[in-house]
Amino acid sequence: MNARLREIVRRRRLLVALATEQRVEIALQAGEVRQSLAFADLAWRGYRRLKSNPVMIAVVAVGLFAIGPGRVLRTGYRGGLTLLGLLRMIKLFRALR
């Protein structure tokens, strides 16, 4: 019976080690996916905020009409890149603490 118990304990330890390895691997993959979806999440939150505020829709429409769609898109793209850069820097500074 002792040999059987030792075998069960050994197999359990192997399974625990394997599960720990898999958790680490999944966490790394989840981090990569989270980073790749950060921009989509930011755009979705912006859309929902814009949709919930009719005054903001009117301001965007007036801005689009007054400035022109090409310039608004360029400015929005640059602003988005700037925002993503700032978010990455904040994340880097938090990691350095």
C-alpha positions as a printed Julia matrix, in Angstrom:
97×3 Matrix{Float64}:
   0.0    0.0     0.0
   2.87   2.37    0.71
   4.18   2.0    -2.83
   0.74   2.8    -4.21
   0.45   5.92   -2.02
   3.93   7.08   -3.08
   2.97   6.63   -6.73
  -0.22   8.64   -6.22
   1.69  11.43   -4.45
   4.3   11.48   -7.22
   1.65  11.67   -9.94
  -0.18  14.41   -8.03
   2.99  16.49   -7.79
   3.6   16.05  -11.51
   0.04  17.15  -12.26
   0.35  20.19   -9.97
   3.6   21.19  -11.71
   1.98  20.72  -15.13
  -1.04  22.8   -14.09
   1.24  25.58  -12.83
   3.14  25.58  -16.13
  -0.11  25.77  -18.07
  -1.4   28.65  -15.91
   1.75  30.65  -16.61
   1.49  29.95  -20.35
  -2.18  30.94  -20.44
  -1.44  34.14  -18.5
   1.24  35.1   -21.04
  -1.09  34.43  -23.94
  -3.9   36.38  -22.27
  -1.55  39.33  -21.82
  -0.67  39.3   -25.53
  -4.33  39.14  -26.52
  -5.2   41.92  -24.07
  -2.53  44.18  -25.58
  -3.66  43.48  -29.12
  -7.27  44.3   -28.24
  -6.48  47.46  -26.25
  -7.14  49.78  -29.2
 -10.41  48.04  -30.09
 -11.52  48.29  -26.46
 -10.63  51.98  -26.37
 -12.57  52.62  -29.58
 -15.58  50.66  -28.28
 -15.64  52.61  -25.0
 -15.39  55.88  -26.95
 -18.27  54.84  -29.2
 -20.46  53.88  -26.23
 -19.69  57.16  -24.45
 -20.42  59.14  -27.6
 -23.65  57.23  -28.19
 -24.87  57.86  -24.65
 -24.3   61.62  -24.87
 -26.32  63.42  -27.59
 -24.54  66.73  -26.95
 -21.23  65.07  -27.76
 -22.68  63.74  -31.03
 -23.7   67.28  -31.97
 -20.22  68.63  -31.12
 -18.56  65.94  -33.24
 -20.97  66.63  -36.12
 -20.28  70.39  -36.0
 -16.54  69.74  -35.8
 -16.74  67.39  -38.74
 -18.69  69.92  -40.76
 -16.51  72.9   -39.84
 -13.06  71.32  -40.13
 -13.69  68.71  -42.78
 -13.61  64.91  -42.6
 -10.0   64.45  -43.79
  -8.53  66.76  -41.2
 -10.71  65.3   -38.43
  -9.55  61.78  -39.32
  -5.89  62.82  -39.35
  -6.24  64.6   -36.03
  -8.14  61.68  -34.52
  -5.54  59.19  -35.73
  -2.68  61.22  -34.3
  -4.57  61.71  -31.06
  -5.22  57.98  -30.83
  -1.56  57.21  -31.38
  -0.6   59.8   -28.77
  -3.1   58.35  -26.31
  -1.83  54.81  -26.85
   1.75  56.01  -26.39
   0.84  57.75  -23.15
  -0.98  54.67  -21.88
   2.07  52.51  -22.63
   4.35  54.95  -20.83
   2.06  54.96  -17.78
   2.04  51.18  -17.82
   5.86  51.15  -18.06
   6.23  53.57  -15.14
   3.86  51.49  -13.03
   5.89  48.36  -13.82
   9.11  50.1   -12.76
   7.8   50.84   -9.27
